[in-house]
Amino acid sequence: MKTIAYFSAEYSVADSLPIYAGGLGILAGDIVQEAGAEQRDFHAVGLVYHEAFTAGDTDNRSIISRLSAEGFEIVKGDDGQPLTVQVPVGTEQVAVRAWRKMYDTASLLLLDTRVEGNSPEAQKITNHLYDSLPGVMLRQQVVLGLAGVAMLEALKVQPDVYHLNEGHMSFVGLAVALRQQQLHPELTLAEALAAVKPQLVATKHTILAGAGLTLDHQALEEVLGTTLAAAKGSVYDLMALGGKPDSYFSTTKFLLTISARQSGVSVIHVKAEAEAHPGSPLIAITNGVFSPRWRAATLDGHPLNFDDDNLWQMHCLNRQQLLDYVRTETNKRLHPDHLTVVWARRMTAYKRPELLINNLERLIALAHHAERPIQFIVAGQANLADAAGLALMNDIIAAAKKPELADSFAYLPHYNPRTARLLVQGADLWLNTPIRGQEACGTSGMKASLNGALQFSTSDGWIDEIDIKPIGWNVPIDNPGPALYDILEHDIAPLFYNHHAEWMKKMRANIGLIEQQFTAARMLRDYYDKLYQ
């Protein structure tokens, strides 16, 4: 069995641990749990973030207290003392410890620089996820690479493959090369990187620029200059592989250059990458979801074996749990039997949440239809640095405050794993409106379909790989705003209220499709077959 080291900047593995930013972290958490369930020899590595608290987080405990409560323990050496590794960051030797939790045979190591003896600056490296200061973010990525590889070695883990997620993880490859050079001092840095290339694989999760850092010579020299000089190399060696000497260095370009094989997260994502970057080497491995984490307890077992009455009864219970949560969070009383549409994801321009509220008069008419009323739940936050996303979020909040939508349009600001589970388990219809080609994958829709929600989505991400007709409807590319209202009014609502047997048939098709094609088990199998071999 191959030993895999899996590196990611973020992991979502518990509701109480806000050490992730979005879908990448959710996916990483699913992968770790699936690997453990399959008894894989799988070692995931990330960082602790001591001040990663999110808006609305009312938990007063420190991250350390939360880690302990969730079953993480400090890694100890043979002497019973906390195990630390020393890695060079700039001119300082930084001590790094690790917190570990086992998920059956899979382990998750979270590295931590809040170690006694480190300088105040070094201790701050593991404060914030994706620190807003590029210099600090660079130090985080260097620590994750150098200390992650060193910690695995100290634990006598000998990976056959290092799987690096996004450009943020590119310095893991550098760390593996430096270890190779220690074993073979005659190698130059460039030769060591070439020698370890067969062990390095990568996944690019988005076509958007935030997947990595773009740095100049000075920034790299400040943090890595001493380390590279000791390795008979220089910053120019990195820039030759990841940018243009005397110009810029891209961690994403470096990642793709030093790794043997690279994947994207859906077929259309890989096509979009090839269009944007001719010669892109990405192969398509579409994401999947860890079913035990996201399927409602009411659907345990084999829901497709339920008869229609029982399956519908279980779904109505899940919808009611969602509506009860909405009432608790917003004081809004949505109707227990009305068609419930959910739009839930990060608020940003390319996801186009405004399509739902562009024509408030039409939206209000749909909500108050005498025979086929529709109610809407929107969830998600914008990144504080995303001005356009913040504006869209404020528009959604304003719509939710309209008196005419008091009992039919709710906004949930706290989009965390607990909220996500309620949303995907309770939605009748899952609405997804990205600009085609920019979604990458869209695993939230998979989770909703796993619980029987029907799809109403742009043909993007995983949706572009299937025939939508058995499970829902496409949001048209042309005039999507007016078309969205038309399809809701004339196609979706009549089916929900007047053709129950057909609706149930589509529910079953959704569940069956995810079980067959879009689980984390299938995704992990593809990793082993297409990336790790």
Secondary structure by P-SEA (a helix, b strand, c coil): cbbbbbbbccccccccccccccaaaaaaaaaaaaaaaaccbbbbbbbbbcccccccccccccaaaaaaaacccccccccccbbbbbbbccccbbbbbbbbbbcccbbbbbbbcccccccccccccccccccccaaaaaaaaaaaaaaaaaaaaaacccccbbbbccccccaaaaaaaaaaaaacccccaaaaaaaacccbbbbbcccccccbbbbcaaaaaaccaaaaaaacccaaaaaaacccccccccaaaaaaaaccbbbcccaaaaaaaaaacccccbbbbccccccccccccccccccccccaaaaaaaaaaaaaaaaaaaaaacccccccccbbbbbbcccccccccccccccaaaaaaaaacccbbbbbbbbbccccccaaaaaaaaaaaaaaacccccccbbbbccccaaaaaaaaacccbbbbbcccccccccaaaaaaaaabbbbbccccccccccccccccccccccaaaaaaaaaacccaaaaacccaaaaaaaaaaaaaaaaccccaaaaaaaaaacccc
